[in-house]
């Protein structure tokens, strides 16, 4: 499959070789499509994807995100000073 995008072609090749990566790719495609249909811009989608990638590379950022999510689920919000 020639898509004239070497990054997409590389991802597709990895997905064809690894069923877990194929599932990841399907999820990314599904949620990006849903975001686009909901009015999220490509730049906004790319920013979230980039942030997610950087979080995956940094355990302290991952821990901070998990902490923020936990606090939000408990109804605790930041205080404006």
C-alpha positions as CSV (number, residue, x, y, z in Angstrom):
1,X,0.0,0.0,0.0
2,X,1.6,3.3,-1.1
3,X,0.3,6.3,0.8
4,X,3.1,8.8,0.0
5,X,3.7,9.3,3.7
6,X,6.7,7.5,5.0
7,X,5.6,7.8,8.7
8,X,2.2,6.3,7.9
9,X,3.7,3.6,5.8
10,X,6.2,2.7,8.5
11,X,3.4,2.5,11.1
12,X,1.3,0.4,8.8
13,X,4.2,-2.0,8.2
14,X,4.7,-2.4,11.9
15,X,0.9,-3.0,12.3
16,X,1.0,-5.7,9.6
17,X,3.8,-7.4,11.5
18,X,2.4,-7.2,15.0
19,X,-1.3,-7.7,16.0
20,X,-0.9,-5.6,19.1
21,X,0.3,-2.6,17.1
22,X,-2.5,-3.2,14.6
23,X,-5.0,-2.9,17.4
24,X,-3.3,0.3,18.6
25,X,-3.5,1.7,15.1
26,X,-7.2,0.8,14.8
27,X,-7.8,2.6,18.1
28,X,-5.9,5.7,17.0
29,X,-7.7,5.8,13.7
30,X,-11.2,5.3,15.4
31,X,-10.7,8.0,18.0
32,X,-9.1,10.5,15.6
33,X,-12.0,10.0,13.3
34,X,-14.5,10.5,16.2
35,X,-12.6,13.6,17.3
36,X,-12.7,15.1,13.7
37,X,-16.4,14.4,13.5
38,X,-16.8,16.2,16.9
39,X,-15.2,19.3,15.5
40,X,-11.7,18.8,17.0
41,X,-9.1,20.2,14.6
42,X,-6.2,18.2,13.2
43,X,-3.7,20.4,15.2
44,X,-5.7,19.7,18.4
45,X,-5.7,16.0,17.7
46,X,-1.9,16.1,16.9
47,X,-1.2,18.0,20.2
48,X,-3.0,15.3,22.3
49,X,-1.2,12.5,20.4
50,X,2.1,14.3,20.9
51,X,1.4,14.8,24.7
52,X,0.5,11.1,25.0
53,X,3.7,10.0,23.3
54,X,5.8,12.2,25.6
55,X,4.0,10.9,28.7
56,X,4.7,7.4,27.6
57,X,8.4,8.2,27.6
58,X,8.6,9.8,31.0
59,X,7.5,7.9,34.1
60,X,7.2,11.1,36.2
61,X,4.9,12.7,33.7
62,X,2.8,9.5,33.6
63,X,2.6,9.5,37.5
64,X,1.5,13.2,37.4
65,X,-1.2,12.5,34.9
66,X,-2.5,9.5,36.9
67,X,-2.5,11.8,40.0
68,X,-4.4,14.5,38.3
69,X,-7.0,12.0,36.9
70,X,-7.4,10.5,40.4
71,X,-7.9,13.9,42.0
72,X,-10.5,14.9,39.4
73,X,-12.3,11.6,39.9
74,X,-12.5,12.4,43.6
75,X,-13.9,15.8,42.8
76,X,-10.8,17.7,43.9
77,X,-10.1,20.7,41.7
78,X,-7.2,23.2,41.6
79,X,-7.7,26.3,43.6
80,X,-7.3,29.7,42.0
81,X,-5.3,32.1,44.1
